[in-house]
Amino acid sequence: MKKLYIFIFVFVCPTLIYGNDEDSIKLVNKRIALFIDSVHQAMKWEHGTISIGEDGVKLNVPQGFKFLNAAQSQYVLEDLWGNLEDKSVKGMIFPENLNPLGDTVWAYVVTFEKMGYVKDSDADDINYDDLLKELKEDSKKANEERVKQGMSTLELIGWAQKQFYDNKNKVLHWAKEYKSEHSES
């Protein structure tokens, strides 16, 4: 997000300094629109079945959604949205009708970690409360780094979706809910 603010400062502020009339405001809006459009045009969206990572992992992006690869996702997350660097990000999934710089944008962040094997019989025994405590501790450490870099903190609220183990595909799913330091809810 810092880089986005720097862009606005460098390209927009000179217009504000030299004039605050209707023409200057139109020029500012045009420059912002051109930047947003250039970001949208640069995105290389993918659909269908996509290979992610070196481990032969395949992701099936459902109809109505679109996928951004790891490099583009890291640009969105770090440079546009102001998150800390995270090399575990393999991509992002956006609804088809949303783009990274929209007013009401949201997306799924795709990561993959070889965390070990979960036996089918052990899947029901995972203590998600303990897991959440561990994730909250990790979040506190990440917030310390965010503050050092002059960024807003993100509080891990809890689970955004109930956890489940997909016995057929042998995959454990969870989703986390965060609150931004400056958000109202």
Buried (B, 14 or more C-beta within 10 A) or exposed (E): EEEBEEBBEEBBEBBEEEEEEEEBEEBBEEBBEEBBEEBEEEBEBBEEEBEBBEEEEEBEBEEEBBBBBBEBBBBBBBBBBBBEEEEEBBBBBBBEEBBBBEEEBEBEBBBBEEEEEBEEEEBEEBEEEEEBEEBBEEBEEBBEEBEEEEBEBBBBBEBEEEBEBEEEEEEEEBEBEEEEEEEEE
